[in-house]
Amino acid sequence: MKTLGIKLAIQLKVLTLKNKAKTYVLLALVVAIWGTVGYKIWSGLNPELPEDIPLQLTTNFKPNVSTIVDTFSIEPLERDPFLGKIISKETNVKVSNPIKKSEDVYIPILYHGMIAKENSRDKLYIISIENQQHFIKVGQTVNGIKLLKATNDEIRVTYEGISKTILKI
């Protein structure tokens, strides 16, 4: 029995040494991990600033001036780039009445606003035509300019068949 007791005591001692060794290894590992975390936090709060290097500016800048003129020419298309069909070169377009563009005729017209009596449907619109103010109603013509439609914000006028919308100033 004595030998059995001695064997048990030796095994218990070996087990406690093994447990202590494991504890020390785990303790060293935990300290290393927390040390790394602490260092990263400290280095993030106190970053190293880069060294300032003064710039040496020179005032000897001379751009290269190119005297070569870039030329190009536009050639007519033979094939439609999207459909791939050949474009016919003979196109007969007949123009019977040339349409006047709004850029051909320019008369300075400004829309100032609208006035109306209380509880009345009749409204007068204040319009400046060639720097002269006129009070006109919808459908009325002044200096060849007819007021077609009007709202509080814009008017629609026509002159020689050309209609134009004018915003309130």
QUIZILIN-V456185 format. One line per field, one symbol per residue. ss: DSSP state (h for helix, s for strand, l for the rest). psi: psi as a letter, one per 40 degrees, with the letter a starting at -180 (. if undefined). A space follows every 50 residues. Layout:
BEGIN
ss = ???
psi = ???
END
This chain:
BEGIN
ss = lhhhhhhhhhhhhhhhhhhhhhhhhhhhhhhhhhhhhhhhhhhhhlllll llllllllllllllllllllllllllllsllllllsllllllllllllll llllllllssssssssllllllsssssssllsssssllllssllssssss lllssssssllsssssssl
psi = dddddddddddddddddddddddddddddddddddddddddddddgihii hhhhihhiffhhihhhehhhiiihiihdhheddeihhhdhhhhhhdhhhh ieddhhhhhihdaiiiiifiehhhhhhhhffhhihiiheihhfehhhdii addiihiihfehiihhih.
END
